[in-house]
Amino acid sequence: MDDLRSEIRAAFETEQAAHRPSPGMRANVVASVLDGRRSTPKFQWVAIAAAMILGILVVAGLMSTRFAHHGTVPAGQPVASPSAAPSQPDASPSPISIAASSSLIRTTVTGAHPVLLPTAIPANWSAVVTNLSSSFFTVVYTSPDGTKEVDLAIVVPNPGPPGRYGSQSNPKFHGDRRSLYQVEDTTKRTSPRFLIWNEPGTWSEPNGLPGVPYMLSTTGLTDAQFWAIANSLRH
C-alpha cells in the first residue's frame, strides 16, 4: 500500500512539473475569494433593507385599516337603534294653553294618584309639558312677559344646599313632615325657591318613601305668590 501511494505521488509531481500553473493564478484565486467575502455583506444589507420596507408597508396597511374603521362600534358591543330610545309623542315642547296642558297631563299620567295641578295660574300664561309618561311629568308655566315662571313635576329630587343668604324650612306640606321649602336668597323678594314633598297616594314607580314625589319651584315670584300657587294645587 505504501509503495502504491509513493508511485501516485511521484506521478502527480511529474505531471505538475510538466504543467505548472500561471504565476497569476494564485492571485486570481485569492482575489475571487476576497470578492466573494465582500459581496456577502452587500447581499445581507439588501435583504435587511427589503425586510424593513416590507415591515413599513405592513404597518401602513394596518394603520389605514384602523383609520378606515375609526368611530365604528367595537365587535360585541350592542348598537343602539334610534327606535329603541324612549319616545314621548304626547309631550308638548311648544307652548300650549293652561287648559290644554292640564288635559294632556291628566290623560297621560295614569300611574300616579293623585295628579296635582295648580288652579291659580293666570289663563293668559303659556305651558310647556315635557318628561311625560304614565308615571312622570314636568310642566313649565311662563308669564306673557317671560319674567315669571312656575315649574311643577313628579320627580325624585336631589336639591343642593342653599347659598350664603338662603334658607330652609320644613312646612309639613300636605301632612309630609319631610317636606322641604328652600329659598335661594332671602335678601331678594323674588328669589328662586322650591318646595318638595311626598303627596299621600300611590305611585307606580318604586320609591323609598310613600306617596307621590312632587316638586314645585318658581322664579320671579315673591314668597306670598309662591304659597298662593302651592295652596291652589288640586287633583
C-alpha positions as CSV (number, residue, x, y, z in Angstrom):
1,M,0.0,0.0,0.0
2,D,2.8,2.4,0.9
3,D,4.5,1.6,-2.5
4,L,1.3,2.4,-4.3
5,R,1.0,5.8,-2.6
6,S,4.6,6.7,-3.4
7,E,4.0,5.9,-7.1
8,I,0.8,8.0,-7.2
9,R,2.6,11.0,-5.5
10,A,5.6,10.7,-7.9
11,A,3.3,10.6,-10.9
12,F,1.4,13.7,-9.6
13,E,4.6,15.7,-9.0
14,T,5.9,14.8,-12.5
15,E,2.6,15.9,-14.1
16,Q,2.6,19.1,-12.1
17,A,6.1,19.9,-13.1
18,A,5.3,19.5,-16.7
19,H,2.2,21.8,-16.5
20,R,2.9,24.5,-13.9
21,P,0.1,27.0,-13.3
22,S,0.5,30.5,-14.5
23,P,2.1,32.9,-12.0
24,G,-1.1,35.0,-11.6
25,M,-3.4,32.1,-10.9
26,R,-2.9,32.2,-7.1
27,A,-3.6,35.9,-7.1
28,N,-6.7,35.4,-9.1
29,V,-8.0,32.7,-6.8
30,V,-7.3,34.9,-3.7
31,A,-9.0,37.9,-5.3
32,S,-12.0,35.8,-6.2
33,V,-12.3,34.6,-2.6
34,L,-12.0,38.1,-1.2
35,D,-14.6,39.5,-3.7
36,G,-17.0,36.7,-2.6
37,R,-16.4,37.6,1.0
38,R,-17.0,41.3,0.3
39,S,-20.1,40.6,-1.7
40,T,-21.8,38.7,1.1
41,P,-22.4,41.7,3.4
42,K,-23.8,43.6,0.4
43,F,-26.4,40.9,-0.2
44,Q,-27.2,40.9,3.6
45,W,-27.8,44.7,3.6
46,V,-30.1,44.3,0.6
47,A,-32.1,41.6,2.4
48,I,-32.3,43.8,5.6
49,A,-33.5,46.8,3.6
50,A,-36.1,44.7,1.8
51,A,-37.4,43.4,5.2
52,M,-37.6,46.9,6.6
53,I,-39.6,48.2,3.5
54,L,-41.9,45.2,3.8
55,G,-42.5,45.9,7.5
56,I,-43.2,49.6,6.8
57,L,-45.8,48.6,4.2
58,V,-47.5,46.1,6.6
59,V,-47.7,48.8,9.4
60,A,-49.1,51.3,6.9
61,G,-51.7,48.9,5.8
62,L,-52.8,48.2,9.4
63,M,-52.9,51.9,10.2
64,S,-55.1,52.7,7.1
65,T,-57.4,49.9,8.2
66,R,-57.6,51.3,11.7
67,F,-58.4,54.8,10.4
68,A,-61.0,53.5,8.0
69,H,-62.9,51.9,10.9
70,H,-62.5,54.8,13.3
71,G,-65.7,55.6,15.1
72,T,-67.4,52.2,14.5
73,V,-68.8,50.2,17.3
74,P,-66.3,47.6,18.6
75,A,-67.2,44.0,18.0
76,G,-69.5,42.5,20.6
77,Q,-70.9,45.9,21.6
78,P,-74.7,46.5,21.1
79,V,-75.6,49.1,18.5
80,A,-78.3,51.5,19.8
81,S,-81.2,51.8,17.4
82,P,-83.0,55.2,17.2
83,S,-86.2,53.3,17.5
84,A,-85.1,51.9,20.9
85,A,-84.9,55.3,22.5
86,P,-87.9,56.1,24.6
87,S,-90.3,58.4,22.8
88,Q,-92.6,60.9,24.2
89,P,-95.2,61.5,21.5
90,D,-97.6,63.2,23.9
91,A,-95.2,65.8,25.2
92,S,-95.6,69.4,24.0
93,P,-92.2,71.1,23.5
94,S,-94.0,74.1,22.1
95,P,-96.1,76.4,24.4
96,I,-99.8,75.5,24.7
97,S,-102.6,76.8,26.8
98,I,-103.0,76.1,30.5
99,A,-106.2,74.1,29.9
100,A,-104.6,72.1,27.1
101,S,-101.6,71.2,29.3
102,S,-103.8,70.1,32.2
103,S,-105.9,67.9,29.9
104,L,-102.7,66.4,28.4
105,I,-101.2,65.6,31.8
106,R,-104.3,64.1,33.3
107,T,-104.9,61.9,30.3
108,T,-101.3,60.5,30.1
109,V,-100.2,60.2,33.8
110,T,-102.2,57.2,34.9
111,G,-99.6,55.6,37.2
112,A,-99.7,58.4,39.9
113,H,-102.6,59.2,42.2
114,P,-103.4,61.9,42.8
115,V,-102.2,64.1,39.9
116,L,-102.0,67.6,41.3
117,L,-102.1,70.8,39.1
118,P,-102.3,74.4,40.2
119,T,-105.5,76.4,39.6
120,A,-104.1,79.8,40.4
121,I,-102.0,80.1,37.2
122,P,-103.4,83.0,35.2
123,A,-105.2,81.9,32.0
124,N,-103.0,84.2,29.8
125,W,-99.8,82.3,30.7
126,S,-98.5,79.5,28.5
127,A,-97.4,76.0,29.4
128,V,-94.7,73.5,28.1
129,V,-95.1,69.9,29.0
130,T,-92.0,67.6,29.0
131,N,-90.8,64.3,30.6
132,L,-94.3,63.0,30.1
133,S,-95.1,59.3,30.8
134,S,-97.5,57.2,32.8
135,S,-95.5,58.0,36.0
136,F,-93.9,61.4,35.4
137,F,-94.4,64.8,34.0
138,T,-92.9,68.3,34.1
139,V,-94.9,71.4,33.2
140,V,-93.4,74.9,33.0
141,Y,-95.8,77.8,33.2
142,T,-94.5,81.1,31.9
143,S,-96.0,84.6,32.1
144,P,-96.6,86.6,28.9
145,D,-93.6,88.9,29.5
146,G,-91.3,86.0,30.4
147,T,-90.4,87.4,33.8
148,K,-92.2,84.8,35.9
149,E,-92.0,81.0,35.8
150,V,-93.7,78.2,37.7
151,D,-92.4,74.6,37.4
152,L,-94.3,71.6,38.7
153,A,-93.1,68.0,38.3
154,I,-93.5,64.5,39.6
155,V,-89.8,63.7,40.1
156,V,-87.4,62.3,42.7
157,P,-85.4,65.4,43.5
158,N,-81.9,65.8,44.7
159,P,-81.5,69.5,45.5
160,G,-78.3,71.2,46.6
161,P,-78.0,73.2,49.8
162,P,-79.0,76.9,49.9
163,G,-76.5,79.7,49.3
164,R,-75.0,82.1,51.8
165,Y,-78.2,84.1,52.2
166,G,-80.6,81.1,51.6
167,S,-83.0,79.4,54.0
168,Q,-84.6,76.1,54.5
169,S,-87.7,75.0,56.5
170,N,-90.0,72.0,56.9
171,P,-93.6,73.3,56.5
172,K,-95.2,69.8,56.7
173,F,-96.9,70.5,53.4
174,H,-99.9,68.2,52.9
175,G,-99.0,66.4,56.0
176,D,-95.5,65.4,54.9
177,R,-93.2,66.1,57.8
178,R,-90.2,65.6,55.5
179,S,-91.3,68.3,53.1
180,L,-88.7,71.0,52.4
181,Y,-89.1,74.6,51.4
182,Q,-85.9,76.4,50.3
183,V,-85.3,80.0,49.2
184,E,-82.1,80.6,47.3
185,D,-81.5,84.2,48.5
186,T,-83.7,85.7,51.3
187,T,-82.4,89.2,50.5
188,K,-84.2,89.2,47.2
189,R,-88.0,89.3,47.2
190,T,-88.4,87.3,44.0
191,S,-85.5,84.9,44.5
192,P,-85.9,81.4,43.1
193,R,-87.5,79.0,45.6
194,F,-88.8,75.5,45.7
195,L,-90.9,73.0,47.7
196,I,-90.5,69.3,47.6
197,W,-92.9,66.8,49.3
198,N,-94.5,63.4,49.0
199,E,-98.2,63.6,48.3
200,P,-100.2,60.9,50.1
201,G,-101.3,58.4,47.4
202,T,-99.9,55.7,45.2
203,W,-97.2,55.7,42.6
204,S,-96.3,53.0,40.0
205,E,-92.6,53.6,40.4
206,P,-90.5,52.1,43.3
207,N,-89.7,54.8,45.9
208,G,-88.2,54.7,49.4
209,L,-91.0,57.0,50.7
210,P,-94.7,56.5,50.5
211,G,-96.9,58.6,48.1
212,V,-96.1,60.6,45.0
213,P,-92.9,62.7,44.9
214,Y,-93.6,66.3,43.8
215,M,-91.5,69.4,43.3
216,L,-92.8,73.0,42.9
217,S,-90.4,75.8,42.0
218,T,-90.7,79.4,40.9
219,T,-88.6,82.2,39.5
220,G,-89.6,85.8,39.8
221,L,-92.4,85.3,42.4
222,T,-92.5,86.5,46.0
223,D,-93.0,84.3,49.0
224,A,-96.7,85.1,49.1
225,Q,-97.2,84.5,45.4
226,F,-95.4,81.1,45.7
227,W,-97.6,79.9,48.5
228,A,-100.7,81.1,46.6
229,I,-99.7,78.7,43.8
230,A,-98.8,75.9,46.2
231,N,-102.1,76.1,48.0
232,S,-104.1,76.0,44.8
233,L,-102.9,72.5,43.8
234,R,-105.9,70.3,43.1
235,H,-106.4,66.8,41.7
